[in-house]
Amino acid sequence: MTKENINIEKLLKELESIVSKMEDDNLNLEDSLKSYEKGIKLVKTAQESLKKIEQRVQILSQKNDLKDFKKND
């Protein structure tokens, strides 16, 4: 699976699963470390994906010359 195909929601669910396993206290130290390393990689991947999404939104906004949303008072 390439980084472009990774779904943010799927990453978050996987992170939640890792946190739950680590909170369960049934993991030995080695397994906890492996889970932590995997979690860090997932967080970095999610941050990269969100950054790309933000850049795409900014590009689309500039191309379409969108105005900032102003809430009616």
C-alpha positions in Angstrom: 0.0 0.0 0.0 1.5 3.4 -1.0 1.3 6.4 1.3 -1.2 8.0 -1.1 -3.7 5.1 -0.6 -3.6 5.3 3.2 -6.9 6.3 4.7 -6.7 8.7 7.7 -9.6 7.1 9.4 -8.0 3.7 9.0 -4.8 5.0 10.6 -6.7 6.5 13.5 -8.5 3.2 14.1 -5.2 1.3 14.1 -3.7 3.8 16.5 -6.7 3.4 18.8 -6.2 -0.4 18.7 -2.5 0.0 19.6 -3.3 2.3 22.5 -5.9 -0.1 23.8 -3.5 -3.0 23.7 -0.8 -1.0 25.5 -3.3 0.1 28.2 -4.4 -3.4 28.7 -1.1 -4.1 30.7 -0.9 -7.6 29.3 2.0 -6.8 26.9 5.5 -7.6 27.9 8.2 -4.9 27.5 9.3 -6.0 24.0 5.7 -6.1 22.6 5.0 -2.7 24.2 8.1 -1.3 22.5 7.1 -2.8 19.1 3.6 -1.3 19.5 5.0 2.1 20.4 7.3 2.1 17.4 4.4 1.1 15.1 2.3 3.8 16.6 4.9 6.5 16.0 5.2 5.4 12.4 1.4 5.6 12.0 1.4 9.1 13.6 4.1 10.3 11.2 2.2 8.9 8.2 -1.0 10.5 9.3 0.7 13.9 9.7 2.2 13.6 6.2 -1.1 12.7 4.7 -2.9 15.6 6.5 -0.2 18.0 5.3 -0.7 16.8 1.7 -4.5 17.2 2.1 -4.0 20.7 3.5 -1.8 21.7 0.5 -4.3 20.3 -2.0 -7.1 22.4 -0.3 -5.0 25.5 -0.4 -4.2 25.0 -4.1 -7.9 24.4 -4.9 -8.8 27.4 -2.9 -6.4 29.6 -4.8 -7.4 28.3 -8.2 -11.1 28.9 -7.5 -10.4 32.2 -5.7 -12.6 31.1 -2.8 -13.4 33.7 -0.1 -13.2 33.0 3.6 -16.4 31.9 5.1 -18.0 34.6 7.3 -20.6 33.6 9.8 -23.7 35.8 9.9 -24.0 37.4 13.3 
